[in-house]
Each structure stands twice: as structure tokens, then as C-alpha cells.
Amino acid sequence: MRKWLPLTAVCLGAFMLLVDVTIVTVALPDMAKSLHTTFADLQWVLDGYALALAALLLGAGSLADRIGRRAVYLAGLGLFAAASLACGLATGPGQLIAFRGVQGIGGAAMFATTMALLSQAYQGRDRGIAFGVWGSVNGAAAAAGPVLGGLLTEHLDWRWIFYVNLPVSTVAIAVTLKVVKESRNPQAAGVDLPGLLTFTLAAGSLTYALIRVGENGWGSTTTLGLFALAALALLAFLLIEARSARPMLDLALFRSPAFAGMMVGGLLLSVAAFSYLVYTSLWLQSVRGMGPVTAGLSMLPMSITAFVVAGVAGKRLHGAPAHWTVGGGLALIGLGALLLALIGPGSSWTVLVPGLAVTGAGVGLATPAMAAAAMAAVPAARAGMAGGALNTARQLGNALGIAVLGAVFKAGLDHALPAGTPAEALTGGRAGELITRSPALAPAVHGAFADGLRDAFLVSGALGLLGAALVFALVRKPTAHQEADARQSVTV
């Protein structure tokens, strides 16, 4: 059993950082009541973490290759634990958002090093087992997040969704110090700081513009200025990466249509499959009156179906063309979101079951094949960069999706509300309080939430189908050379 202790140390960190992507979802209404948040605050509680994770993944991987993967993983664990404690002690939304960002920095340091640590610790058949367990833990984290968050919030307090990270981090640090060996790449370049800064600025300003558009309007000076800043920062990032001798992201990888297809597919998968869950949770708890645990359990159809389909697909569809598995999965995700759009003012949680189940089937079909397809599309020497770029695209998709669907949801809700109804109370998680004070508003509130969610689901469905179309158009069966590179990339 001792030989599996490094796997335990790595999986503890991976499970913890991925759970924290979703564990907050069902706790948002309780956070809103406790900290008196606005709708934008709730979005930033999620996006602050996702953005930091997305922006720093590639940079953290480069730093780890240079100074040591074990050292960076341990630093990430320590920072994540400290930030979790600070999140739990936060007395206002600004503090919580800031410390969620710090959590994301620690999460990036952990996520960027886990695969390299496993590759160093295991060889041959053991390596295959280790990566299989690691993949299962990643899937379990997504499923466990809403349920675990609901249990902690309902039976203890929302702050415990952060406090629970402290003992897990302590165990992970202790095991890592004892059994995980240090490794680094002697030829590694330094961190591409200009690329890192410009990418972070582009992603952050775009997300901020989308979150604030509900208040500022699409044509306001602030919104247009933020979009312009995002465009300029992105242009600077592309110029820096194109001219750098050792870029954070080699733009030549995008000459492969298959790699470009996987990147777009990964980004749109996160938007179409997951980003609406936060607004669904607000509806379930603040409008339908469900508790955090029940709300978390209501999302299980997606998680369970994804887990089952991923297991079956891994055995029965191994070697199937990626444009069928990934493209077909995205098509199912789009269809699932369109089924969710059947929601109406009188709907209960059961209206979600068919759509979530179909979406979960799509996630289970597309996700396992996506990383292998991205690495098969590039030379083996760039496999690590390709995997990191795909993880970045997926986390960035989650951050942008929360912002985009939030703007769509709020616009639909505002449009359906009678004049004079305090929309901010509804989007800030206090719909139940408003209905209790003014029962006559209940039909309007139910109708407005249904309209807002329907619009968000329709946009998600369209984006899922768009992702499927792009994957089918761009991704083709890999050549024998690419397949050999992909097999080799698993062993480096």
C-alpha cells in the first residue's frame, strides 16, 4: 500500500481544488443572506476562483518545471489552505471574493503539477492505474461538490465549505512531504511573465465587462472601454507569444485544426454544461424553497449520468474517432440544455431531470476523449503544453460562461418583472424573503425566474450545438504519426 501514497497525496489536492469549483454553488443563497451580496458579488465568488485558476495554470506549470514540481505543489496546498481559512472568516463580499482569487492561485499551483508528479512516481502498468484513479477522482469531485456543499451549509454553516479544506490540506501536505520525490526539468525556461500578465488582463477585463453589463448596459462607456481593454490585452498576448523564443503557449499548435477544435470544444463544453448551475441553484432555493442539501441532490442526474457514461465509453469506445465522441458529446450537451428550457413558472425540480441527464451523458462521452485528442493533435514534445492549454480553456470557459449566462439570465428576469419590483433582491438570493413579505408578487417572481433561466438554457443549448459543429468540422481521424505521439505523451 505504501507505493500508492504519492497517488493519495496528489488525489487529495486534485479532489479539493476541483470540489471548490462547484461546492460553492448551493451555498450562494446562504452567503447572500449572511454577507448582503449583490448579483455581481455572487458571480465573482465563483469567477474569482475560476479566473485565477485559468490564468495561472500554464505559468504555474512552467514555474514548477524550473524550481521543482513538489515544491510548487506544496506551496499551492499551503496557500489554498490559508485562503480557505480566510474565506471562511470573511465578513463582507469584497473579502470573500479576494480570498477566492487567492484560493484559485493555490489551486493553479496544485493542478499544474499533479500529472507530472504522478508521471515521476509511477512507471508502466502502475502509471496507467494511477492516471485512471486520478481521472476518477476528478469526476467524483464534480459530482460531490453540490452535495457536499449542501450538507455542510444546511447542517453546519456555509463557512464550513471552506473550513473543511484545512484538515484535507494538512493530510495532503504531510503525505507529500513524506513520500513524494522532487522533480524538475533542467532545460525548463523561466516563466513567461509578459504573456501571463497580458492573458490575465484580457480574461479579467472581459469577464468584468460581462458581469457589469447588467448595470452598465452594452453601449455604456465603461462596457465598451472594458471590451476594448480586453481586445488590446489579447492582441498583446498573441504578439508576445508569437515572438517569444519559449512562449507560455506556442501559437503554432493552433495550425492543427484538431487542436484548435479541442480548445474551442473544451471552452464551450464548460459554458454549455456547467455555467447555468449557479442560477439554477438560486431558483431551487430562493424561489422553490428547497434546502441546500435537496438542491444539491437535484443536480445529481447530471453527475451520475456523466460518471456512468464515462466508464462505459472508456471501455467500449476506446479508439473511436474524437470528432464522434467529443462532437457527439457536445451535441448531447446542447440538447440537454434545450430540454432544460422547457421550464415554466409552475415547474418543480423534476423539470430539470431529463435535461441534466442528457447533459451528463454528453459530458461523460466528451470529456475522457478530449485530453487524448488534444495531445494527439500535437508533437509529443508539446503534449504537456497541450494538456495545460486545454485545462486553461475549460476553466476560462467556466468563468466566461458564468458571466455571459448571468447577463442573459438577469436581462430575461428584468424584462419579465413588473415595474417597481426590486430585481436585485431576486438575483441576490432573497426572492424567498420578497415573496414572504409580499405574497401577491409570487406569480411575477416565479414567471420572471422561469423566463431568465429559459433564456440562459437556450443560449447554453445553442453554444453546445455550435461546439459540436466546430468539432465535427475541425477534428478528423488522427494520423498514425499523431497516434504514436499521443501514446508516447502518456509516458513522458
For each residue, the residues with C-beta under 8 A, 3 or more apart:
1: 4 5
2: 5 179
3: 6 126
4: 1 7 8 130
5: 1 2 8 9 175 178 179
6: 3 9 10 117 118 121 122 175 179 180
7: 4 10 11 118 121 122 130 133 134
8: 4 5 11 12 175
9: 5 6 12 13 172 175 176 179 180
10: 6 7 13 14 73 114 117 118 121 134 180
11: 7 8 14 15 133 134 137
12: 8 9 15 16 168 171 172 175
13: 9 10 16 17 73 76 77 80 110 114 169 172
14: 10 11 17 18 110 111 114 134 137 138 141
15: 11 12 18 19 137 138 140 141 144 168
16: 12 13 19 20 80 110 165 168 169 172
17: 13 14 20 21 53 80 106 107 110 111
18: 14 15 21 22 138 141 142 145
19: 15 16 22 23 141 144 145 148
20: 16 17 23 24 49 84 103 107 145 161 165
21: 17 18 49 50 53 141 142 145 398
22: 18 19 25 141 142 145 146 149 274 277
23: 19 20 26 27 145 146 148 149 152 161
24: 20 27 28 31 45 46 49 149 161
25: 22 28 46 145 146 149 277 278 281 299
26: 23 146 149 150 153 281 285 292 295 296
27: 23 24 30 31 149 150 152 153 158 161 292
28: 24 25 31 32 42 45 278 281 282 429
29: 32 33 281 282 285 286 292 429
30: 27 33 34 153 157 158 292
31: 24 27 28 34 35 37 42 45 96 158 429
32: 28 29 35 36 37 41 42 428 429 430
33: 29 30 36 429 430
34: 30 31 158
35: 31 32 41 90 91 92 93 96
36: 32 33 93
37: 31 32 41 42 45 93 428 429
38: 41 42 93 424 427 428
39: 42 43 214 406 410 424 427 428
40: 43 44 211 212 214 215
41: 32 35 37 38 44 45 93 97 428
42: 28 31 32 37 38 39 45 46 278 282 427 428 429
43: 39 40 46 47 211 278 402 403 406
44: 40 41 47 48 93 97 100 211
45: 24 28 31 37 41 42 48 49 93 96 97 100
46: 24 25 42 43 49 50 100 278 399 402
47: 43 44 50 51 207 211 399 402 403
48: 44 45 51 52 97 98 100 101 104
49: 20 21 24 45 46 52 53 100 101 103 104 107
50: 21 46 47 53 54 104 395 396 398 399 402
51: 47 48 54 55 101 104 200 203 204 207 396 399
52: 48 49 55 56 100 101 102 103 104 105 107 108
53: 17 21 49 50 56 57 104 107 108 111 395
54: 50 51 57 203 392 395 396 398 399
55: 51 52 59 108 196 199 200 203 204 392 396
56: 52 53 59 60 104 105 108 109 112 196 200
57: 53 54 60 61 108 111 112 388 391 392 395
58: 61 62 112 196 248 249 385 388 389 392
59: 55 56 62 63 108 191 192 193 195 196 248
60: 56 57 63 64 72 76 108 109 111 112 113
61: 57 58 64 65 112 113 116 384 388
62: 58 59 65 66 188 189 190 191 192 248
63: 59 60 66 67 72 191
64: 60 61 67 68 69 71 72 73 109 112 113 116 184
65: 61 62 69 116 184 185 188
66: 62 63 184 185 188 189 190 191
67: 63 64 71 72 184
68: 64 71 72 182 183 184
69: 64 65 72 73 113 116 117 120 182 183 184
70: 73 74 113 117 176 180 181 182 183
71: 64 67 68 74 75 182
72: 60 63 64 67 68 69 75 76 109 112 113
73: 10 13 64 69 70 76 77 109 110 113 114 117 176 180
74: 70 71 77 78 173 176 177
75: 71 72 78 79 106 109
76: 13 60 72 73 79 80 105 106 107 108 109 110 113
77: 13 73 74 80 81 106 110 169 172 173 176
78: 74 75 81 82 106 169 173
79: 75 76 82 83 102 105 106 109
80: 13 16 17 76 77 83 84 103 106 107 110 165 169
81: 77 78 84 85 106 165 166 169 170 173
82: 78 79 85 86 102 106
83: 79 80 86 87 99 100 102 103 105 106
84: 20 80 81 87 88 103 162 163 165 166 169
85: 81 82 88 89 162 163 166
86: 82 83 89 90 95 99 102
87: 83 84 90 96 99 100 103 159 162
88: 84 85 159 160 162 163
89: 85 86 159
90: 35 86 87 93 95 96 99
91: 35 95
92: 35 95 96
93: 35 36 37 38 41 44 45 90 96 97
94: 97 98
95: 86 90 91 92 98 99
96: 31 35 45 87 90 92 93 99 100
97: 41 44 45 48 93 94 100 101
98: 48 94 95 101 102
99: 83 86 87 90 95 96 102 103
100: 44 45 46 48 49 52 83 87 96 97 103 104
101: 48 49 51 52 97 98 104 105
102: 52 79 82 83 86 98 99 105 106
103: 20 49 52 80 83 84 87 99 100 106 107
104: 48 49 50 51 52 53 56 100 101 107 108
105: 52 56 76 79 83 101 102 108 109
106: 17 75 76 77 78 79 80 81 82 83 102 103 109 110
107: 17 20 49 52 53 76 80 103 104 110 111
108: 52 53 55 56 57 59 60 76 104 105 111 112
109: 56 60 64 72 73 75 76 79 105 106 112 113
110: 13 14 16 17 73 76 77 80 106 107 113 114
111: 14 17 53 57 60 107 108 114 391
112: 56 57 58 60 61 64 72 108 109 388
113: 60 61 64 69 70 72 73 76 109 110 116 117
114: 10 13 14 73 110 111 117 118 134
115: 118 119 131 134 384 387
116: 61 64 65 69 113 119 120 183 384
117: 6 10 69 70 73 113 114 120 121 180 183
118: 6 7 10 114 115 121 122 127 130 131 134
119: 115 116 122 127 491 492
120: 69 116 117 181 183
121: 6 7 10 117 118 130 180 181
122: 6 7 118 119 126 127 129 130
123: 126 127
124: 127 128
125: 128 129
126: 3 122 123 129 130
127: 118 119 122 123 124 130 131 490 491
128: 124 125 131 132
129: 122 125 126 132 133
130: 4 7 118 121 122 126 127 133 134
131: 115 118 127 128 134 135 490
132: 128 129 135 136
133: 7 11 129 130 136 137
134: 7 10 11 14 114 115 118 130 131 137 138
135: 131 132 138 139 368
136: 132 133 139 140
137: 11 14 15 133 134 140 141
138: 14 15 18 134 135 141 142
139: 135 136 142 143 306 307 310 367
140: 15 136 137 143 144 307
141: 14 15 18 19 21 22 137 138 144 145
142: 18 21 22 138 139 145 303 306
143: 139 140 147 300 303 304 306 307
144: 15 19 140 141 147 148
145: 18 19 20 21 22 23 25 141 142 148 149
146: 22 23 25 26 149 150 277 281 295 296 297 299 300 303
147: 143 144 150 151 293 296 297 300
148: 19 23 144 145 151 152 161 164 296
149: 22 23 24 25 26 27 145 146 152 153 161 292 296
150: 26 27 146 147 153 154 291 292 293 294 295 296 297
151: 147 148 154 155 292 293 296
152: 23 27 148 149 155 156 157 158 160 161 164
153: 26 27 30 149 150 156 157 158 160 161 292 293
154: 150 151 291 292 293
155: 151 152 293
156: 152 153 159 160
157: 30 152 153 160
158: 27 30 31 34 152 153 161
159: 87 88 89 156 162 163
160: 88 152 153 156 157 163 164
161: 20 23 24 27 148 149 152 153 158 164
162: 84 85 87 88 159 165
163: 84 85 88 159 160 166
164: 148 152 160 161 167 168
165: 16 20 80 81 84 162 168 169
166: 81 84 85 163 169 170
167: 164 170 171
168: 12 15 16 164 165 171 172
169: 13 16 77 78 80 81 84 165 166 172 173
170: 81 166 167 173 174
171: 12 167 168 174 175
172: 9 12 13 16 77 168 169 175 176
173: 74 77 78 81 169 170 176 177
174: 170 171 177 178
175: 5 6 8 9 12 171 172 178 179 180
176: 9 70 73 74 77 172 173 179 180
177: 74 173 174 180
178: 5 174 175
179: 2 5 6 9 175 176
180: 6 9 10 70 73 117 121 175 176 177
181: 70 120 121
182: 68 69 70 71
183: 68 69 70 116 117 120
184: 64 65 66 67 68 69 188
185: 65 66 188
186:
187:
188: 62 65 66 184 185
189: 62 66 192 245 246
190: 62 66 193 246
191: 59 62 63 66 196 248
192: 59 62 189 195 196 240 241 244 246 247 248
193: 59 190 196 197
194: 197 198 240 244
195: 59 192 198 199 237 240 241 244 247 248 249
196: 55 56 58 59 191 192 193 199 200 248
197: 193 194 200 201
198: 194 195 201 202 233 234 236 237 240
199: 55 195 196 202 203 233 234 237 248
200: 51 55 56 196 197 203 204
201: 197 198 204 205 229 230 233
202: 198 199 205 206 230 231 233 234 237
203: 51 54 55 199 200 206 207 230 396 399 400
204: 51 55 200 201 207 208
205: 201 202 208 209 226 227 229 230 233
206: 202 203 209 210 226 227 230 400
207: 47 51 203 204 210 211 399 400 403
208: 204 205 211 212 226
209: 205 206 212 213 222 223 226 227 230
210: 206 207 213 400 403 404 406 407
211: 40 43 44 47 207 208 214 403 406 407
212: 40 208 209 215 216 222 223 226
213: 209 210 216 217 218 223 407
214: 39 40 211 406 407 410 411 414
215: 40 212
216: 212 213 220 222 223
217: 213 220 223
218: 213 223
219: 223 224
220: 216 217 223 224
221: 224 225
222: 209 212 216 225 226
223: 209 212 213 216 217 218 219 220 226 227
224: 219 220 221 227 228
225: 221 222 228 229
226: 205 206 208 209 212 222 223 229 230
227: 205 206 209 223 224 230 231
228: 224 225 231 232
229: 201 205 225 226 232 233
230: 201 202 203 205 206 209 226 227 233 234
231: 202 227 228 234 235
232: 228 229 235 236
233: 198 199 201 202 205 229 230 236 237
234: 198 199 202 230 231 237 238
235: 231 232 238 239
236: 198 232 233 239 240
237: 195 198 199 202 233 234 240 241
238: 234 235 241 242 251
239: 235 236 242 243
240: 192 194 195 198 236 237 243 244 247
241: 192 195 237 238 244 247 248 249 250 251
242: 238 239 247 251
243: 239 240
244: 192 194 195 240 241 247 248
245: 189
246: 189 190 192
247: 192 195 240 241 242 244 250 251
248: 58 59 62 191 192 195 196 199 241 244
249: 58 195 241 253 385 389
250: 241 247 253 382 385
251: 238 241 242 247 254
252: 255
253: 249 250 256 259 377 378 382 385 386 389
254: 251 259 260 263
255: 252
256: 253 259 260 377 378
257: 260 261 474 475 476
258: 261 262 322 373 376 377 474 475 476 478 482
259: 253 254 256 262 263 374 377 378 386
260: 254 256 257 263 264 474
261: 257 258 264 265 323 326 470 471 473 474 475
262: 258 259 265 266 322 326 370 373 374 377 390 471 475
263: 254 259 260 266 267 374 389 390 393
264: 260 261 267 268 393 467 470 471 474
265: 261 262 268 269 326 327 330 366 370 467 470 471 475
266: 262 263 269 270 370 374 390 393 394 397
267: 263 264 270 271 393 394 396 397 400
268: 264 265 271 272 330 397 463 464 466 467 470
269: 265 266 272 273 329 330 333 363 366 367 370 394 397 464 467
270: 266 267 273 274 275 394 395 396 397 398 401
271: 267 268 274 275 397 398 400 401 404 405 460 463
272: 268 269 275 330 333 334 337 401 460 461 463 464 467
273: 269 270 302 333 336 337 359 362 363 460 464
274: 22 270 271 277 398 401
275: 270 271 272 278 397 398 401 402 404 405 460
276: 279 280 337 340 401 405 409 453 456 457 460
277: 22 25 146 274 280 281 299
278: 25 28 42 43 46 275 281 282 402 406
279: 276 282 283 405 406 409 452 453 456
280: 276 277 283 284 299 352 453
281: 25 26 28 29 146 277 278 284 285 295 299
282: 28 29 42 278 279 285 286 287 427 429 431 449
283: 279 280 286 287 288 449 453
284: 280 281 287 288 290 294 295 298 349
285: 26 29 281 282 288 289 290 291 292 295 429 432
286: 29 282 283 426 429 430 431 432
287: 282 283 284 431 432 435 445 446 449
288: 283 284 285 348 349
289: 285 432
290: 284 285 294 295 298 349
291: 150 154 285 294 295
292: 26 27 29 30 149 150 151 153 154 285 295 296
293: 147 150 151 153 154 155 296 297
294: 150 284 290 291 297 298 349
295: 26 146 150 281 284 285 290 291 292 298 299
296: 26 146 147 148 149 150 151 292 293 299 300
297: 146 147 150 293 294 300
298: 284 290 294 295 349 352
299: 25 146 277 280 281 295 296 302 303 352 356
300: 143 146 147 296 297 303 304
301: 304 305 352 353 356 357 360
302: 273 299 305 306 356 357 359 360 363
303: 142 143 146 299 300 306 307 360
304: 143 300 301 307 308 360
305: 301 302 308 309 356 357 358 359 360 361 364
306: 139 142 143 302 303 309 310 360 361 363 364 367
307: 139 140 143 303 304 310 311 364
308: 304 305 311 312 364
309: 305 306 312 313 360 361 363 364 365
310: 139 306 307 313 314 363 364 365 367 368
311: 307 308 314 315 364
312: 308 309 315 316 317 364
313: 309 310 316 317 325 364 365 368 369
314: 310 311 317 318 368
315: 311 312 318
316: 312 313
317: 312 313 314 320 325 365 369
318: 314 315
319:
320: 317 324 325 369
321: 324 325 475 476 477
322: 258 262 325 326 327 369 370 372 373 376 471 475 478
323: 261 326 327 471 472 475 476 477
324: 320 321 327 328
325: 313 317 320 321 322 328 329 365 366 368 369
326: 261 262 265 322 323 329 330 365 366 369 370 373 471 475
327: 265 322 323 324 330 331 468 469 471 472 475
328: 324 325 331 332 362 365 366 468
329: 269 325 326 332 333 361 362 363 364 365 366 367 369
330: 265 268 269 272 326 327 333 334 362 366 464 465 467 468 471
331: 327 328 334 335 362 464 465 468
332: 328 329 335 336 358 359 361 362 365
333: 269 272 273 329 330 336 337 358 359 362 363 366 464 467 468
334: 272 330 331 337 338 362 460 461 462 463 464 465 466 467 468
335: 331 332 338 339 358 362 461 464 465
336: 273 332 333 339 340 354 355 356 357 358 359 360 361 362 461 464
337: 272 273 276 333 334 340 341 355 359 457 458 460 461 464
338: 334 335 341 355 457 458 461
339: 335 336 342 354 355 358
340: 276 336 337 343 351 352 355 356 359 453 457 460 461
341: 337 338 355 454 457 458 461
342: 339 347 351 355
343: 340 347 351 352 450 453 454 457
344: 347 351 450
345: 443 446 447 450
346: 446
347: 342 343 344 350 351 450
348: 288 351
349: 284 288 290 294 298 352 353
350: 347 353
351: 340 342 343 344 347 348 355
352: 280 298 299 301 340 343 349 355 356
353: 301 349 350 356 357
354: 336 339 357 358
355: 336 337 338 339 340 341 342 351 352 358 359 457
356: 299 301 302 305 336 340 352 353 359 360
357: 301 302 305 336 353 354 360 361
358: 305 332 333 335 336 339 354 355 361 362
359: 273 302 305 332 333 336 337 340 355 356 362 363
360: 301 302 303 304 305 306 309 336 356 357 363 364
361: 305 306 309 329 332 336 357 358 364 365
362: 273 328 329 330 331 332 333 334 335 336 358 359 365 366 464
363: 269 273 302 306 309 310 329 333 359 360 366 367
364: 305 306 307 308 309 310 311 312 313 329 360 361 367 368
365: 309 310 313 317 325 326 328 329 332 361 362 368 369
366: 265 269 325 326 328 329 330 333 362 363 369 370
367: 139 269 306 310 329 363 364 370
368: 135 310 313 314 325 364 365 371 372
369: 313 317 320 322 325 326 329 365 366 372 373
370: 262 265 266 269 322 326 366 367 373 374 390
371: 368 374 375 387 390
372: 322 368 369 375 376 486
373: 258 262 322 326 369 370 376 377 475 478
374: 259 262 263 266 370 371 377 378 386 387 389 390
375: 371 372 378 383 386 387 485 486 489
376: 258 322 372 373 478 482 483 485 486
377: 253 256 258 259 262 373 374 386 475 478 482
378: 253 256 259 374 375 382 383 385 386 485
379: 382 383 485
380: 383 485 486 488 489 492
381:
382: 250 253 378 379 385 386
383: 375 378 379 380 386 387 485 486 488 489 492
384: 61 115 116 387 388 489 492
385: 58 249 250 253 378 382 388 389
386: 253 259 374 375 377 378 382 383 389 390
387: 115 371 374 375 383 384 390 391
388: 57 58 61 112 384 385 391 392
389: 58 249 253 263 374 385 386 392 393
390: 262 263 266 370 371 374 386 387 393 394
391: 57 111 387 388 394 395
392: 54 55 57 58 388 389 395 396
393: 263 264 266 267 389 390 396 397
394: 266 267 269 270 390 391 397 398
395: 50 53 54 57 270 391 392 398 399
396: 50 51 54 55 203 267 270 392 393 399 400
397: 266 267 268 269 270 271 275 393 394 400 401
398: 21 50 54 270 271 274 275 394 395 401 402
399: 46 47 50 51 54 203 207 395 396 402 403
400: 203 206 207 210 267 271 396 397 403 404
401: 270 271 272 274 275 276 397 398 404 405 460
402: 43 46 47 50 275 278 398 399 405 406
403: 43 47 207 210 211 399 400 406 407
404: 210 271 275 400 401 407 408 459
405: 271 275 276 279 401 402 408 409 456 459 460
406: 39 43 210 211 214 278 279 402 403 409 410
407: 210 211 213 214 403 404 410 411
408: 404 405 411 412 452 455 456 459
409: 276 279 405 406 412 413 427 452 453 455 456
410: 39 214 406 407 413 414 423 427 452
411: 214 407 408 414 415 452 455
412: 408 409 415 416 448 451 452 453 454 455 456
413: 409 410 416 417 423 426 427 448 449 451 452
414: 214 410 411 417 423 448
415: 411 412 451
416: 412 413 444 447 448 451 452
417: 413 414 421 423 426 444 445 448
418: 421 441 444
419:
420:
421: 417 418 426 441 444 445 448
422: 425 426 434
423: 410 413 414 417 426 427 448
424: 38 39 427 428
425: 422 428 430 431 433 434
426: 286 413 417 421 422 423 430 431 434 445 448 449
427: 38 39 42 282 409 410 413 423 424
428: 32 37 38 39 41 42 424 425
429: 28 29 31 32 33 37 42 282 285 286
430: 32 33 286 425 426 433 434
431: 282 286 287 425 426 434 435 445 449
432: 285 286 287 289 435 436
433: 425 430 436 437
434: 422 425 426 430 431 437 438 441 445
435: 287 431 432 438 439 441 442 445
436: 432 433 439
437: 433 434
438: 434 435 441
439: 435 436 442
440:
441: 418 421 434 435 438 444 445
442: 435 439 445 446
443: 345 446 447
444: 416 417 418 421 441 447 448
445: 287 417 421 426 431 434 435 441 442 448 449
446: 287 345 346 442 443 449 450
447: 345 416 443 444 450 451
448: 412 413 414 416 417 421 423 426 444 445 451 452
449: 282 283 287 413 426 431 445 446 452 453
450: 343 344 345 347 446 447 453 454
451: 412 413 415 416 447 448 454 455
452: 279 408 409 410 411 412 413 416 448 449 455 456
453: 276 279 280 283 340 343 409 412 449 450 456 457
454: 341 343 412 450 451 457 458
455: 408 409 411 412 451 452 458 459
456: 276 279 405 408 409 412 452 453 459 460
457: 276 337 338 340 341 343 355 453 454 460 461
458: 337 338 341 454 455 461 462
459: 404 405 408 455 456 462 463
460: 271 272 273 275 276 334 337 340 401 405 456 457 463 464
461: 272 334 335 336 337 338 340 341 457 458 464 465
462: 334 458 459 465 466
463: 268 271 272 334 459 460 466 467
464: 268 269 272 273 330 331 333 334 335 336 337 362 460 461 467 468
465: 330 331 334 335 461 462 468 469
466: 268 334 462 463 469 470
467: 264 265 268 269 272 330 333 334 463 464 470 471
468: 327 328 330 331 333 334 464 465 471 472
469: 327 465 466 472 473
470: 261 264 265 268 466 467 473 474
471: 261 262 264 265 322 323 326 327 330 467 468 474 475
472: 323 327 468 469 475
473: 261 469 470
474: 257 258 260 261 264 470 471
475: 257 258 261 262 265 321 322 323 326 327 373 377 471 472
476: 257 258 321 323
477: 321 323
478: 258 322 373 376 377 482 483 486
479: 482 483
480: 483 484
481: 484 485
482: 258 376 377 478 479 485 486
483: 376 478 479 480 486 487
484: 480 481 487 488
485: 375 376 378 379 380 383 481 482 488 489
486: 372 375 376 380 383 478 482 483 489 490
487: 483 484 490 491
488: 380 383 484 485 491 492
489: 375 380 383 384 485 486 492
490: 127 131 486 487
491: 119 127 487 488
492: 119 380 383 384 488 489
